[in-house]
């Protein structure tokens, strides 16, 4: 039985850990070195659950709202947090691109116009 790789040090709390030894389950060959983590190993269990739901629903937030029981702003916030952990968050998101995403969601039938207005107001994009 294996253990999950901790994404931060249980003693000092730093996230500067590395994998020191890897071993083949079949032949027992082992290597010791300073191996880097895959960036997805930095995600918490909740974040991994979110990513799985995101992929399963093909990024459709309306479906994710139903499945996870969370509001659009909460889902959006969690996605932004995951992007930051993975080092994929843009410094300053273009407000017009956010509005375009909301318009595309209306066009695809993912949200209603009233829901779009609410989202835009919550994001300060009136």
C-alpha positions in Angstrom: 0.0 0.0 0.0 1.4 3.4 -1.0 1.1 6.7 0.6 0.3 10.0 -1.2 3.2 12.3 -1.7 2.9 15.3 0.7 2.9 18.6 -1.2 4.5 20.4 1.7 6.8 19.6 4.6 4.9 18.3 7.7 7.6 19.8 10.0 8.2 23.4 8.7 5.4 23.8 6.3 7.6 24.8 3.3 6.7 23.6 -0.2 10.3 23.1 -1.2 10.3 19.3 -0.9 11.7 16.9 -3.5 11.6 13.2 -4.1 14.8 11.6 -3.0 14.4 7.9 -4.0 12.4 6.0 -6.6 12.1 2.3 -6.9 10.7 -0.2 -9.4 7.9 -2.4 -8.0 8.8 -5.3 -10.3 12.6 -5.7 -10.2 13.5 -3.5 -7.2 15.9 -1.2 -9.1 16.2 2.0 -7.1 17.6 5.5 -7.9 18.5 8.2 -5.4 18.7 11.8 -6.5 16.8 15.1 -6.2 13.7 14.5 -8.4 11.2 17.3 -8.9 7.5 17.0 -8.3 5.0 17.1 -11.2 3.3 20.4 -10.7 -0.1 18.6 -10.4 1.2 17.0 -7.2 1.0 20.5 -5.6 -2.8 20.4 -5.7 -4.8 19.6 -2.6 -7.4 16.7 -2.6 -10.2 19.3 -3.0 -8.4 20.9 -5.9 -7.9 17.5 -7.6 -11.6 16.8 -7.1 -12.4 20.2 -8.8 -10.1 19.4 -11.7 -11.7 16.0 -12.2 -15.2 17.5 -12.2 -14.0 20.3 -14.6 -12.6 17.7 -17.0 -15.6 15.4 -16.7 -18.0 18.2 -17.4 -15.7 19.6 -20.2 -15.4 22.9 -18.4 -19.2 23.5 -18.4 -19.7 25.5 -15.2 -23.5 25.0 -15.3 -23.0 21.3 -15.0 -20.4 21.7 -12.3 -22.8 23.9 -10.3 -25.3 21.1 -10.4 -22.7 18.3 -9.6 -20.8 20.2 -6.9 -23.6 22.3 -5.5 -21.5 25.5 -5.8 -22.2 28.9 -7.3 -20.5 30.2 -10.4 -18.4 32.8 -8.5 -17.2 30.0 -6.1 -16.3 27.8 -9.0 -14.5 30.6 -10.8 -12.6 31.4 -7.6 -11.5 27.8 -7.2 -10.3 27.7 -10.8 -8.3 30.8 -10.4 -6.7 29.4 -7.2 -5.8 26.2 -9.1 -4.3 28.2 -12.0 -2.2 30.1 -9.4 -0.9 26.9 -7.7 0.0 25.5 -11.1 1.8 28.7 -12.2 -0.7 29.3 -15.0 -2.5 32.4 -13.7 -2.0 35.5 -15.8 -0.9 38.6 -13.9 -3.9 40.8 -14.9 -6.8 39.2 -16.6 -8.4 41.2 -19.4 -11.9 42.3 -18.3 -13.2 42.1 -21.8 -12.1 38.5 -22.1 -14.1 37.7 -19.0 -17.2 39.3 -20.5 -16.7 37.4 -23.7 -16.6 34.1 -21.8 -19.9 35.0 -20.1 -21.4 35.9 -23.5 -20.2 32.6 -24.9 -21.8 30.8 -22.0 -25.1 32.4 -22.9 -24.7 31.5 -26.5 -24.0 27.9 -25.6 -27.0 27.7 -23.4 -24.9 27.2 -20.2 -26.4 30.2 -18.4 -29.4 32.5 -18.8 -29.2 36.2 -19.4 -30.2 36.9 -15.8 -27.4 34.6 -14.6 -24.9 36.4 -16.9 -25.9 39.8 -15.5 -25.4 38.5 -11.9 -22.0 37.1 -12.8 -20.9 40.3 -14.5 -22.0 42.4 -11.5 -20.2 40.1 -9.1 -17.0 40.4 -11.2 -17.4 44.2 -11.4 -17.9 44.1 -15.2 -21.3 45.8 -15.5 
